[in-house]
Amino acid sequence: MIRHVVGIAWHLGGMFVLPFLLGFVAALFLEVSQIGETLPMLLGISFIFIFPAFVAQLLGLILKVRREFRLLREKGRFNLESALASVHRQSRIVTPRGWAILMTGLWFVVCALGLKWADLSIVGVMCLVLFYSVVGATSLVSTFLAGSFESGLRRRGTIDRQMVPAVVLAGEPAEERFIFRRIPVPPGFFLLVEDVLPERLQTQSRYAVGAGARKQELIVAGRLRATPRGLYRLGPAEVYYQDMLGMTRVALASVATCELKVLPRFRHLEIIEPPRSRLSTPDVLTRPHRFPTEDYFRFREYSHGDDTRRISWKLSMKAGKLQVRQPETKEISTRTVLLCLDAYLGRATVGDAAVGIEEVLDRLVETWISLAKELLDRGDKVSLVAVTRQPDGSLGVEQVAAVKGGHTRWQDMGARAVWQSQWEITGLLEAAGDTSHGVVVSSRFHAPPPDGFSGQSLAWVWLPPEQALGKKDPTLVETLAGSGATALTWLFRQPFMAGADENAFFAQFRVYTYHSGRLAARARLRALAAREGGRTLAALVARGDTVYRLEPGVSSHRLVGVVAGAAGGKAA
């Protein structure tokens, strides 16, 4: 609240009083007797340019704030803090470039007084005249056109936003489009549309249109730089009027929303069996071998009472012990499998420490749906369960039966899967019956709960969190420069086009602090993964369940067996 009060005082009175205050301070320390005779004329010129700009801004602020207060009362959100925030937002019309011009003009005036350089004072006065003239014109435009802009949107004008296509596979191109129809744009101004897109899209949404949007339909478009898996709700976008010099900007409305859904891809899975065990029933992920007899086989050591006709003499000679073939019916029988996506994060990793962890979930989701397809092709009855984002924005446990031809529904569920800290894996496994087999795809940063599983068997597909975070993060300089190759030249070039506001010192300082904090959070997450990864694997092995290690690749993933189940029937 204090920030809003200080901002209102500065934008309403500070920038208009600043020239007189600075002149008074300069008169105390500098010799200004030679310009004393021109003081009445200077005050007259000041009132001609500064006072009208102040009145125009005050009048426009009153009219705009009254409309916004009425809307806040209708929505039941009107209070002191929201009122101050509204006044602060509507009074903040000067851009960083405008402040630079104002400070430059004031600095030239002070230097002219100190150096007694009349020509320099002309430059300073011209900067001040330009600044206050533009501020006054922008205030008048915002006073009379902001209301007409809103009423025009309600009557005939529209600003539509689309993603083309709205549903894509991960990595496929997608384009964002804004469609303007009959939008009033006054002469000398641009209509700006800006929106902060999710960081994973690696794209900045920023478009400008001129007076052509008033009479015809205009379409502006930009391609997204990245399309990783996920559900993205974009908008509403902020709409502004900005003068051609870029000194002032007037907020108009927040409009134009759309959604982009990026579906995960299916990956080929190479399943390497775990070490042999004495269990008569293999784990649910083990792929049976095809021999020349066109039957499915597994082998185990001969036990008293086994059918001697199933003894494999060739394998027995190699092993040094009698080996018998397993009955084929046990290998090809239909099983009920509950396939769980474990996206649970403990409180230690929730928040800013989990920066960039979405790439880990991408690999887990790809493995999750690819396992469903693999098991379904074998003839198993598969159900998928995960915590997903619901249409109303809340989180909930969602379960869907996998059927052939319904893979798009799995992908849709995978696109809405998120990291969460509400449901542990035991809550997801409750959906399994006594006759079901459970498979959990996970990349946990801590050991699972010790509770047992009520089904027939439980297998873990575990992605080591330290490996899941990928290669070493770039340094701060490499991040700011874009790559290691351009890091040496970063200090000697501008990151944006010449004249862009993003090249300013304060804008670059915000970028610096943002990336610095992000890399620090990533370092904390890597330290946690390195510390807890080995403990988590040991805890999974100690449970007596089958454990596979996931080794992600570019086009395919490998499941490498770590340990087979140590107990038959239900897992401990």
KAFEN-V727921 format. One record per residue. N is the residue number from 1. SS is DSSP state (@ for helix, = for strand, . for the rest). PHI is phi in degrees with one decimal (999 if undefined). PSI is psi in whole degrees, -180 to 180 (NA if undefined). Layout:
# KAFEN-V727921
n:N ss:SS phi:PHI psi:PSI
n:N ss:SS phi:PHI psi:PSI
This chain:
# KAFEN-V727921
n:1 ss:. phi:999 psi:-40
n:2 ss:@ phi:-62.5 psi:-37
n:3 ss:@ phi:-61.0 psi:-40
n:4 ss:@ phi:-66.6 psi:-41
n:5 ss:@ phi:-64.0 psi:-46
n:6 ss:@ phi:-63.1 psi:-42
n:7 ss:@ phi:-63.6 psi:-41
n:8 ss:@ phi:-64.3 psi:-44
n:9 ss:@ phi:-61.7 psi:-39
n:10 ss:@ phi:-71.0 psi:-47
n:11 ss:@ phi:-74.1 psi:-28
n:12 ss:@ phi:-86.2 psi:-43
n:13 ss:@ phi:-117.9 psi:-31
n:14 ss:@ phi:-60.1 psi:-48
n:15 ss:@ phi:-73.9 psi:-17
n:16 ss:@ phi:-89.8 psi:-30
n:17 ss:@ phi:-85.1 psi:-22
n:18 ss:@ phi:-56.3 psi:-45
n:19 ss:@ phi:-59.8 psi:-42
n:20 ss:@ phi:-69.3 psi:-40
n:21 ss:@ phi:-64.2 psi:-43
n:22 ss:@ phi:-67.4 psi:-37
n:23 ss:@ phi:-64.7 psi:-39
n:24 ss:@ phi:-65.3 psi:-43
n:25 ss:@ phi:-65.5 psi:-39
n:26 ss:@ phi:-64.7 psi:-36
n:27 ss:@ phi:-66.6 psi:-26
n:28 ss:@ phi:-74.2 psi:-30
n:29 ss:@ phi:-112.4 psi:-15
n:30 ss:. phi:-117.3 psi:160
n:31 ss:. phi:-84.5 psi:106
n:32 ss:. phi:-122.8 psi:21
n:33 ss:@ phi:-64.8 psi:-27
n:34 ss:@ phi:-70.9 psi:-22
n:35 ss:@ phi:-104.5 psi:9
n:36 ss:@ phi:-62.1 psi:-33
n:37 ss:@ phi:-67.2 psi:-26
n:38 ss:@ phi:-92.6 psi:6
n:39 ss:@ phi:-59.2 psi:-45
n:40 ss:@ phi:-59.5 psi:-40
n:41 ss:@ phi:-66.1 psi:-40
n:42 ss:@ phi:-63.7 psi:-41
n:43 ss:@ phi:-65.8 psi:-37
n:44 ss:@ phi:-64.2 psi:-44
n:45 ss:@ phi:-64.0 psi:-39
n:46 ss:@ phi:-61.2 psi:-44
n:47 ss:@ phi:-68.5 psi:-30
n:48 ss:@ phi:-65.1 psi:-37
n:49 ss:@ phi:-103.4 psi:-36
n:50 ss:@ phi:-85.0 psi:-45
n:51 ss:@ phi:-63.5 psi:-45
n:52 ss:@ phi:-60.8 psi:-37
n:53 ss:@ phi:-64.4 psi:-39
n:54 ss:@ phi:-65.4 psi:-44
n:55 ss:@ phi:-64.8 psi:-42
n:56 ss:@ phi:-63.6 psi:-41
n:57 ss:@ phi:-68.1 psi:-40
n:58 ss:@ phi:-65.1 psi:-43
n:59 ss:@ phi:-65.0 psi:-45
n:60 ss:@ phi:-63.8 psi:-37
n:61 ss:@ phi:-64.3 psi:-42
n:62 ss:@ phi:-62.8 psi:-46
n:63 ss:@ phi:-66.5 psi:-43
n:64 ss:@ phi:-69.5 psi:-39
n:65 ss:@ phi:-68.5 psi:-36
n:66 ss:@ phi:-59.9 psi:-43
n:67 ss:@ phi:-64.3 psi:-41
n:68 ss:@ phi:-71.1 psi:-36
n:69 ss:@ phi:-62.8 psi:-38
n:70 ss:@ phi:-64.1 psi:-41
n:71 ss:@ phi:-67.4 psi:-39
n:72 ss:@ phi:-64.4 psi:-38
n:73 ss:@ phi:-67.4 psi:-38
n:74 ss:@ phi:-64.4 psi:-34
n:75 ss:@ phi:-87.9 psi:-3
n:76 ss:. phi:72.4 psi:25
n:77 ss:. phi:-115.7 psi:18
n:78 ss:. phi:-85.3 psi:122
n:79 ss:. phi:-152.3 psi:-178
n:80 ss:@ phi:-63.4 psi:-44
n:81 ss:@ phi:-66.4 psi:-44
n:82 ss:@ phi:-65.6 psi:-34
n:83 ss:@ phi:-66.6 psi:-45
n:84 ss:@ phi:-64.6 psi:-39
n:85 ss:@ phi:-62.9 psi:-38
n:86 ss:@ phi:-66.0 psi:-45
n:87 ss:@ phi:-62.9 psi:-42
n:88 ss:@ phi:-62.2 psi:-45
n:89 ss:@ phi:-65.2 psi:-42
n:90 ss:@ phi:-74.9 psi:-25
n:91 ss:@ phi:-85.2 psi:-14
n:92 ss:. phi:-88.0 psi:87
n:93 ss:. phi:-113.0 psi:-11
n:94 ss:= phi:-87.9 psi:132
n:95 ss:. phi:-86.9 psi:168
n:96 ss:@ phi:-56.7 psi:-34
n:97 ss:@ phi:-66.1 psi:-39
n:98 ss:@ phi:-63.6 psi:-42
n:99 ss:@ phi:-63.4 psi:-36
n:100 ss:@ phi:-63.9 psi:-40
n:101 ss:@ phi:-67.6 psi:-41
n:102 ss:@ phi:-63.1 psi:-48
n:103 ss:@ phi:-66.0 psi:-34
n:104 ss:@ phi:-64.5 psi:-44
n:105 ss:@ phi:-62.4 psi:-43
n:106 ss:@ phi:-65.5 psi:-39
n:107 ss:@ phi:-65.1 psi:-40
n:108 ss:@ phi:-64.3 psi:-39
n:109 ss:@ phi:-64.9 psi:-44
n:110 ss:@ phi:-63.6 psi:-44
n:111 ss:@ phi:-63.2 psi:-38
n:112 ss:@ phi:-65.0 psi:-38
n:113 ss:@ phi:-68.6 psi:-41
n:114 ss:@ phi:-71.6 psi:-38
n:115 ss:@ phi:-93.0 psi:-7
n:116 ss:. phi:54.7 psi:49
n:117 ss:. phi:-112.5 psi:102
n:118 ss:@ phi:-66.3 psi:-39
n:119 ss:@ phi:-62.5 psi:-35
n:120 ss:@ phi:-67.8 psi:-33
n:121 ss:@ phi:-66.1 psi:-32
n:122 ss:@ phi:-63.1 psi:-42
n:123 ss:@ phi:-63.1 psi:-42
n:124 ss:@ phi:-64.3 psi:-44
n:125 ss:@ phi:-63.7 psi:-38
n:126 ss:@ phi:-63.6 psi:-40
n:127 ss:@ phi:-62.2 psi:-43
n:128 ss:@ phi:-67.6 psi:-42
n:129 ss:@ phi:-62.2 psi:-43
n:130 ss:@ phi:-62.3 psi:-43
n:131 ss:@ phi:-63.2 psi:-52
n:132 ss:@ phi:-71.5 psi:-27
n:133 ss:@ phi:-66.8 psi:-44
n:134 ss:@ phi:-67.3 psi:-41
n:135 ss:@ phi:-60.6 psi:-44
n:136 ss:@ phi:-63.5 psi:-44
n:137 ss:@ phi:-64.2 psi:-42
n:138 ss:@ phi:-65.3 psi:-39
n:139 ss:@ phi:-62.6 psi:-42
n:140 ss:@ phi:-65.0 psi:-42
n:141 ss:@ phi:-61.8 psi:-45
n:142 ss:@ phi:-66.4 psi:-30
n:143 ss:@ phi:-67.1 psi:-45
n:144 ss:@ phi:-99.3 psi:-18
n:145 ss:@ phi:-106.4 psi:-20
n:146 ss:@ phi:-63.4 psi:-43
n:147 ss:@ phi:-66.9 psi:-41
n:148 ss:@ phi:-67.3 psi:-30
n:149 ss:@ phi:-64.0 psi:-46
n:150 ss:@ phi:-66.1 psi:-43
n:151 ss:@ phi:-67.6 psi:-34
n:152 ss:@ phi:-66.0 psi:-36
n:153 ss:@ phi:-64.4 psi:-35
n:154 ss:@ phi:-74.2 psi:-32
n:155 ss:@ phi:-88.7 psi:-63
n:156 ss:. phi:-135.2 psi:-27
n:157 ss:. phi:-82.1 psi:149
n:158 ss:= phi:-142.9 psi:150
n:159 ss:= phi:-126.6 psi:105
n:160 ss:= phi:-103.7 psi:151
n:161 ss:= phi:-131.2 psi:133
n:162 ss:= phi:-137.8 psi:153
n:163 ss:= phi:-112.8 psi:126
n:164 ss:= phi:-121.6 psi:112
n:165 ss:. phi:-76.7 psi:165
n:166 ss:. phi:-81.2 psi:-20
n:167 ss:= phi:-129.4 psi:123
n:168 ss:= phi:-136.2 psi:164
n:169 ss:= phi:-82.9 psi:154
n:170 ss:. phi:-56.4 psi:128
n:171 ss:. phi:93.3 psi:-14
n:172 ss:. phi:-79.0 psi:153
n:173 ss:. phi:-71.7 psi:148
n:174 ss:. phi:-142.4 psi:148
n:175 ss:= phi:-124.7 psi:135
n:176 ss:= phi:-96.9 psi:133
n:177 ss:= phi:-128.4 psi:137
n:178 ss:= phi:-114.6 psi:132
n:179 ss:= phi:-117.0 psi:118
n:180 ss:= phi:-105.7 psi:129
n:181 ss:= phi:-131.0 psi:117
n:182 ss:. phi:53.9 psi:56
n:183 ss:. phi:-102.4 psi:122
n:184 ss:. phi:-70.7 psi:127
n:185 ss:. phi:-128.7 psi:113
n:186 ss:. phi:-70.0 psi:155
n:187 ss:. phi:-60.7 psi:141
n:188 ss:. phi:85.2 psi:4
n:189 ss:= phi:-130.1 psi:158
n:190 ss:= phi:-114.8 psi:153
n:191 ss:= phi:-99.5 psi:117
n:192 ss:= phi:-103.1 psi:141
n:193 ss:= phi:-126.7 psi:122
n:194 ss:= phi:-132.9 psi:148
n:195 ss:= phi:-153.6 psi:141
n:196 ss:. phi:-89.4 psi:106
n:197 ss:. phi:-80.0 psi:158
n:198 ss:. phi:-54.8 psi:144
n:199 ss:@ phi:-59.3 psi:-32
n:200 ss:@ phi:-66.1 psi:-24
n:201 ss:@ phi:-76.5 psi:-15
n:202 ss:. phi:55.1 psi:35
n:203 ss:. phi:-138.3 psi:143
n:204 ss:. phi:-107.5 psi:125
n:205 ss:= phi:-91.5 psi:109
n:206 ss:= phi:-153.4 psi:118
n:207 ss:= phi:-136.7 psi:153
n:208 ss:= phi:-136.1 psi:137
n:209 ss:= phi:-130.6 psi:153
n:210 ss:. phi:-102.1 psi:-156
n:211 ss:@ phi:-68.0 psi:-12
n:212 ss:@ phi:-64.0 psi:-21
n:213 ss:@ phi:-72.9 psi:-9
n:214 ss:@ phi:-75.8 psi:-34
n:215 ss:. phi:-115.2 psi:-11
n:216 ss:. phi:-141.7 psi:172
n:217 ss:= phi:-87.7 psi:128
n:218 ss:= phi:-118.4 psi:140
n:219 ss:= phi:-124.6 psi:123
n:220 ss:= phi:-116.3 psi:143
n:221 ss:= phi:-143.9 psi:156
n:222 ss:= phi:-151.8 psi:141
n:223 ss:= phi:-88.7 psi:139
n:224 ss:. phi:-71.7 psi:140
n:225 ss:. phi:-77.1 psi:-25
n:226 ss:. phi:-147.8 psi:147
n:227 ss:. phi:-134.4 psi:73
n:228 ss:. phi:-78.5 psi:163
n:229 ss:. phi:-55.3 psi:141
n:230 ss:= phi:147.7 psi:170
n:231 ss:= phi:-110.1 psi:121
n:232 ss:= phi:-117.3 psi:121
n:233 ss:= phi:-100.5 psi:112
n:234 ss:= phi:-101.5 psi:138
n:235 ss:. phi:101.8 psi:180
n:236 ss:. phi:-73.7 psi:150
n:237 ss:= phi:-82.7 psi:149
n:238 ss:= phi:-89.7 psi:132
n:239 ss:= phi:-112.5 psi:133
n:240 ss:= phi:-133.9 psi:156
n:241 ss:= phi:-100.7 psi:133
n:242 ss:= phi:-133.1 psi:136
n:243 ss:= phi:-69.8 psi:164
n:244 ss:. phi:-65.4 psi:-25
n:245 ss:. phi:-85.7 psi:-10
n:246 ss:. phi:75.0 psi:23
n:247 ss:. phi:-90.6 psi:-29
n:248 ss:= phi:-133.4 psi:157
n:249 ss:= phi:-149.5 psi:133
n:250 ss:= phi:-118.1 psi:124
n:251 ss:= phi:-75.0 psi:132
n:252 ss:= phi:-108.6 psi:-55
n:253 ss:= phi:-162.1 psi:168
n:254 ss:= phi:-120.3 psi:106
n:255 ss:= phi:-137.1 psi:180
n:256 ss:. phi:67.8 psi:98
n:257 ss:. phi:-122.0 psi:157
n:258 ss:= phi:-161.8 psi:173
n:259 ss:= phi:-127.3 psi:148
n:260 ss:= phi:-129.6 psi:125
n:261 ss:= phi:-114.8 psi:122
n:262 ss:= phi:-110.8 psi:115
n:263 ss:= phi:-84.9 psi:144
n:264 ss:. phi:-71.1 psi:155
n:265 ss:. phi:-93.5 psi:153
n:266 ss:. phi:-82.3 psi:136
n:267 ss:. phi:-117.6 psi:147
n:268 ss:= phi:-68.8 psi:135
n:269 ss:= phi:-111.1 psi:126
n:270 ss:= phi:-104.2 psi:109
n:271 ss:= phi:-100.0 psi:117
n:272 ss:= phi:-101.9 psi:124
n:273 ss:. phi:-64.7 psi:149
n:274 ss:. phi:-73.7 psi:172
n:275 ss:. phi:-55.8 psi:148
n:276 ss:. phi:-62.9 psi:145
n:277 ss:. phi:-129.8 psi:173
n:278 ss:. phi:-89.0 psi:8
n:279 ss:. phi:-69.2 psi:139
n:280 ss:. phi:-74.7 psi:-19
n:281 ss:. phi:-116.7 psi:123
n:282 ss:. phi:-71.8 psi:166
n:283 ss:. phi:-69.8 psi:164
n:284 ss:. phi:-68.8 psi:-22
n:285 ss:. phi:-90.0 psi:-14
n:286 ss:. phi:-64.4 psi:128
n:287 ss:. phi:-88.3 psi:121
n:288 ss:. phi:-65.6 psi:151
n:289 ss:= phi:-89.3 psi:145
n:290 ss:= phi:-101.8 psi:122
n:291 ss:. phi:-107.3 psi:170
n:292 ss:. phi:-57.9 psi:-20
n:293 ss:. phi:-76.0 psi:-2
n:294 ss:. phi:66.2 psi:16
n:295 ss:. phi:-108.7 psi:159
n:296 ss:= phi:-90.1 psi:135
n:297 ss:= phi:-135.0 psi:150
n:298 ss:. phi:-135.8 psi:161
n:299 ss:= phi:-122.9 psi:151
n:300 ss:= phi:-147.1 psi:169
n:301 ss:= phi:-71.0 psi:142
n:302 ss:. phi:-63.9 psi:136
n:303 ss:. phi:-121.5 psi:155
n:304 ss:. phi:-60.0 psi:129
n:305 ss:. phi:101.5 psi:-9
n:306 ss:. phi:-69.6 psi:153
n:307 ss:. phi:-67.2 psi:117
n:308 ss:@ phi:-66.6 psi:-20
n:309 ss:@ phi:-68.6 psi:-16
n:310 ss:@ phi:-94.6 psi:4
n:311 ss:= phi:-70.0 psi:130
n:312 ss:. phi:-96.0 psi:102
n:313 ss:@ phi:-68.8 psi:-34
n:314 ss:@ phi:-65.7 psi:-47
n:315 ss:@ phi:-69.0 psi:-33
n:316 ss:@ phi:-64.4 psi:-37
n:317 ss:@ phi:-67.0 psi:-36
n:318 ss:@ phi:-71.6 psi:-41
n:319 ss:@ phi:-81.2 psi:-21
n:320 ss:. phi:81.6 psi:3
n:321 ss:. phi:-139.9 psi:155
n:322 ss:. phi:-67.6 psi:131
n:323 ss:= phi:-121.7 psi:137
n:324 ss:= phi:-119.5 psi:153
n:325 ss:= phi:-79.2 psi:143
n:326 ss:. phi:-78.4 psi:148
n:327 ss:. phi:-60.0 psi:136
n:328 ss:@ phi:-64.9 psi:-31
n:329 ss:@ phi:-64.8 psi:-28
n:330 ss:@ phi:-72.3 psi:-25
n:331 ss:@ phi:-84.1 psi:-30
n:332 ss:@ phi:-109.6 psi:8
n:333 ss:. phi:-70.0 psi:150
n:334 ss:. phi:-74.7 psi:132
n:335 ss:. phi:-120.0 psi:152
n:336 ss:= phi:-97.3 psi:120
n:337 ss:= phi:-121.5 psi:129
n:338 ss:= phi:-103.3 psi:115
n:339 ss:= phi:-102.7 psi:110
n:340 ss:= phi:-105.2 psi:138
n:341 ss:= phi:-100.3 psi:112
n:342 ss:= phi:-91.6 psi:99
n:343 ss:. phi:-115.6 psi:39
n:344 ss:= phi:-90.3 psi:129
n:345 ss:. phi:-115.7 psi:132
n:346 ss:. phi:-69.7 psi:167
n:347 ss:. phi:-63.2 psi:-23
n:348 ss:. phi:-68.6 psi:-23
n:349 ss:. phi:-112.9 psi:0
n:350 ss:. phi:-83.5 psi:142
n:351 ss:. phi:105.5 psi:-148
n:352 ss:@ phi:-69.0 psi:-17
n:353 ss:@ phi:-73.4 psi:-15
n:354 ss:@ phi:-96.5 psi:28
n:355 ss:. phi:-64.3 psi:129
n:356 ss:. phi:79.3 psi:8
n:357 ss:. phi:-79.9 psi:-6
n:358 ss:@ phi:-63.1 psi:-29
n:359 ss:@ phi:-62.7 psi:-31
n:360 ss:@ phi:-66.5 psi:-45
n:361 ss:@ phi:-64.8 psi:-33
n:362 ss:@ phi:-58.0 psi:-46
n:363 ss:@ phi:-66.3 psi:-39
n:364 ss:@ phi:-64.0 psi:-43
n:365 ss:@ phi:-65.0 psi:-42
n:366 ss:@ phi:-59.6 psi:-44
n:367 ss:@ phi:-66.9 psi:-38
n:368 ss:@ phi:-60.6 psi:-52
n:369 ss:@ phi:-74.2 psi:-30
n:370 ss:@ phi:-69.2 psi:-36
n:371 ss:@ phi:-65.0 psi:-39
n:372 ss:@ phi:-60.1 psi:-43
n:373 ss:@ phi:-66.1 psi:-41
n:374 ss:@ phi:-62.5 psi:-48
n:375 ss:@ phi:-69.3 psi:-36
n:376 ss:@ phi:-66.1 psi:-39
n:377 ss:@ phi:-65.2 psi:-27
n:378 ss:. phi:-78.0 psi:-11
n:379 ss:. phi:103.8 psi:5
n:380 ss:. phi:-78.4 psi:157
n:381 ss:= phi:-95.9 psi:112
n:382 ss:= phi:-116.0 psi:138
n:383 ss:= phi:-125.6 psi:138
n:384 ss:= phi:-106.3 psi:139
n:385 ss:= phi:-138.7 psi:138
n:386 ss:= phi:-162.6 psi:165
n:387 ss:= phi:-91.9 psi:122
n:388 ss:= phi:-128.0 psi:164
n:389 ss:= phi:-82.4 psi:124
n:390 ss:. phi:-85.4 psi:165
n:391 ss:. phi:-57.1 psi:-31
n:392 ss:. phi:-84.8 psi:4
n:393 ss:. phi:94.0 psi:-10
n:394 ss:. phi:-82.4 psi:169
n:395 ss:= phi:-102.4 psi:146
n:396 ss:= phi:-158.7 psi:156
n:397 ss:= phi:-80.2 psi:126
n:398 ss:= phi:-122.1 psi:135
n:399 ss:= phi:-128.8 psi:136
n:400 ss:= phi:-139.6 psi:140
n:401 ss:= phi:-81.8 psi:131
n:402 ss:. phi:-83.3 psi:123
n:403 ss:. phi:-127.6 psi:152
n:404 ss:. phi:-64.1 psi:135
n:405 ss:. phi:87.7 psi:-6
n:406 ss:. phi:-105.3 psi:26
n:407 ss:@ phi:-64.9 psi:-27
n:408 ss:@ phi:-65.0 psi:-30
n:409 ss:@ phi:-70.3 psi:-37
n:410 ss:@ phi:-63.9 psi:-44
n:411 ss:@ phi:-63.6 psi:-39
n:412 ss:@ phi:-62.6 psi:-41
n:413 ss:@ phi:-65.7 psi:-39
n:414 ss:@ phi:-66.8 psi:-34
n:415 ss:@ phi:-66.4 psi:-28
n:416 ss:. phi:-96.2 psi:1
n:417 ss:= phi:-70.4 psi:140
n:418 ss:. phi:-138.7 psi:158
n:419 ss:. phi:-69.1 psi:144
n:420 ss:= phi:-155.3 psi:166
n:421 ss:. phi:-129.9 psi:27
n:422 ss:. phi:-105.9 psi:-41
n:423 ss:. phi:-112.8 psi:117
n:424 ss:. phi:-75.2 psi:170
n:425 ss:@ phi:-64.1 psi:-28
n:426 ss:@ phi:-63.4 psi:-33
n:427 ss:@ phi:-67.3 psi:-31
n:428 ss:@ phi:-78.7 psi:-36
n:429 ss:@ phi:-74.0 psi:-9
n:430 ss:. phi:-64.1 psi:-21
n:431 ss:. phi:-73.4 psi:-13
n:432 ss:. phi:-79.5 psi:144
n:433 ss:. phi:-92.4 psi:-179
n:434 ss:. phi:-66.3 psi:-25
n:435 ss:. phi:-98.1 psi:7
n:436 ss:= phi:-93.2 psi:155
n:437 ss:= phi:-104.5 psi:139
n:438 ss:= phi:-108.2 psi:139
n:439 ss:= phi:-130.5 psi:125
n:440 ss:= phi:-116.1 psi:125
n:441 ss:= phi:-100.1 psi:118
n:442 ss:= phi:-146.4 psi:159
n:443 ss:. phi:-143.1 psi:63
n:444 ss:. phi:-71.6 psi:149
n:445 ss:. phi:-100.5 psi:4
n:446 ss:. phi:-157.4 psi:164
n:447 ss:. phi:-66.5 psi:147
n:448 ss:. phi:-72.8 psi:165
n:449 ss:. phi:-61.1 psi:151
n:450 ss:. phi:-76.1 psi:-2
n:451 ss:. phi:-60.9 psi:146
n:452 ss:. phi:-80.5 psi:174
n:453 ss:. phi:-113.0 psi:131
n:454 ss:. phi:-83.1 psi:-6
n:455 ss:. phi:-84.6 psi:-167
n:456 ss:. phi:-73.6 psi:-44
n:457 ss:= phi:-155.2 psi:160
n:458 ss:= phi:-134.7 psi:128
n:459 ss:= phi:-122.5 psi:141
n:460 ss:= phi:-111.7 psi:130
n:461 ss:= phi:-105.8 psi:106
n:462 ss:= phi:-113.9 psi:125
n:463 ss:. phi:-98.9 psi:113
n:464 ss:. phi:-55.4 psi:126
n:465 ss:@ phi:-61.9 psi:-33
n:466 ss:@ phi:-65.4 psi:-40
n:467 ss:@ phi:-72.9 psi:-32
n:468 ss:@ phi:-65.4 psi:-29
n:469 ss:. phi:-75.3 psi:-3
n:470 ss:. phi:80.6 psi:-163
n:471 ss:. phi:-70.3 psi:173
n:472 ss:. phi:-60.4 psi:139
n:473 ss:. phi:-68.0 psi:149
n:474 ss:. phi:-68.8 psi:162
n:475 ss:. phi:-72.1 psi:170
n:476 ss:@ phi:-63.5 psi:-41
n:477 ss:@ phi:-64.9 psi:-42
n:478 ss:@ phi:-64.9 psi:-37
n:479 ss:@ phi:-66.3 psi:-44
n:480 ss:@ phi:-68.7 psi:-36
n:481 ss:@ phi:-81.2 psi:-19
n:482 ss:. phi:104.1 psi:-31
n:483 ss:. phi:-166.6 psi:167
n:484 ss:. phi:-67.9 psi:-28
n:485 ss:. phi:-69.0 psi:-30
n:486 ss:. phi:-102.1 psi:6
n:487 ss:. phi:-64.5 psi:-36
n:488 ss:. phi:-69.4 psi:-28
n:489 ss:. phi:-96.4 psi:1
n:490 ss:@ phi:-63.7 psi:-38
n:491 ss:@ phi:-70.0 psi:-16
n:492 ss:@ phi:-112.3 psi:15
n:493 ss:. phi:-142.4 psi:160
n:494 ss:. phi:-91.2 psi:136
n:495 ss:. phi:-71.2 psi:-22
n:496 ss:. phi:-122.0 psi:178
n:497 ss:. phi:-61.0 psi:151
n:498 ss:. phi:-58.6 psi:132
n:499 ss:. phi:92.2 psi:-8
n:500 ss:. phi:-70.8 psi:143
n:501 ss:@ phi:-64.3 psi:-25
n:502 ss:@ phi:-68.1 psi:-14
n:503 ss:@ phi:-81.8 psi:-8
n:504 ss:. phi:-66.0 psi:159
n:505 ss:@ phi:-61.5 psi:-48
n:506 ss:@ phi:-67.3 psi:-36
n:507 ss:@ phi:-64.1 psi:-42
n:508 ss:@ phi:-69.4 psi:-31
n:509 ss:@ phi:-67.1 psi:-38
n:510 ss:@ phi:-64.1 psi:-40
n:511 ss:@ phi:-63.6 psi:-40
n:512 ss:@ phi:-62.7 psi:-49
n:513 ss:@ phi:-65.0 psi:-36
n:514 ss:@ phi:-64.1 psi:-51
n:515 ss:@ phi:-68.8 psi:-33
n:516 ss:@ phi:-63.1 psi:-46
n:517 ss:@ phi:-66.3 psi:-36
n:518 ss:@ phi:-66.9 psi:-44
n:519 ss:@ phi:-67.3 psi:-35
n:520 ss:@ phi:-65.0 psi:-40
n:521 ss:@ phi:-64.8 psi:-40
n:522 ss:@ phi:-63.3 psi:-38
n:523 ss:@ phi:-64.0 psi:-40
n:524 ss:@ phi:-65.3 psi:-39
n:525 ss:@ phi:-66.6 psi:-40
n:526 ss:@ phi:-65.3 psi:-39
n:527 ss:@ phi:-63.9 psi:-39
n:528 ss:@ phi:-66.2 psi:-41
n:529 ss:@ phi:-64.5 psi:-42
n:530 ss:@ phi:-65.8 psi:-33
n:531 ss:@ phi:-78.0 psi:-37
n:532 ss:@ phi:-100.7 psi:-14
n:533 ss:@ phi:-60.4 psi:-49
n:534 ss:@ phi:-64.1 psi:-38
n:535 ss:@ phi:-65.0 psi:-39
n:536 ss:@ phi:-65.1 psi:-44
n:537 ss:@ phi:-62.2 psi:-43
n:538 ss:@ phi:-61.9 psi:-38
n:539 ss:@ phi:-67.5 psi:-38
n:540 ss:@ phi:-65.9 psi:-42
n:541 ss:@ phi:-65.5 psi:-39
n:542 ss:@ phi:-67.6 psi:-20
n:543 ss:. phi:-69.5 psi:-21
n:544 ss:. phi:88.6 psi:10
n:545 ss:. phi:-90.7 psi:163
n:546 ss:= phi:-74.6 psi:135
n:547 ss:= phi:-128.0 psi:128
n:548 ss:= phi:-114.3 psi:145
n:549 ss:= phi:-101.9 psi:127
n:550 ss:= phi:-86.4 psi:126
n:551 ss:= phi:-116.4 psi:96
n:552 ss:. phi:-71.1 psi:146
n:553 ss:. phi:-127.9 psi:-174
n:554 ss:. phi:-73.4 psi:-50
n:555 ss:. phi:-110.4 psi:-15
n:556 ss:= phi:-147.9 psi:159
n:557 ss:= phi:-119.0 psi:149
n:558 ss:= phi:-111.9 psi:139
n:559 ss:= phi:-111.8 psi:110
n:560 ss:= phi:-103.6 psi:125
n:561 ss:= phi:-67.9 psi:129
n:562 ss:= phi:-98.1 psi:-50
n:563 ss:= phi:-155.2 psi:143
n:564 ss:. phi:-87.1 psi:163
n:565 ss:. phi:-59.0 psi:138
n:566 ss:. phi:-94.1 psi:-6
n:567 ss:. phi:-140.3 psi:142
n:568 ss:. phi:-80.6 psi:169
n:569 ss:. phi:67.5 psi:-137
n:570 ss:. phi:-75.5 psi:143
n:571 ss:. phi:-73.5 psi:149
n:572 ss:. phi:-71.1 psi:NA
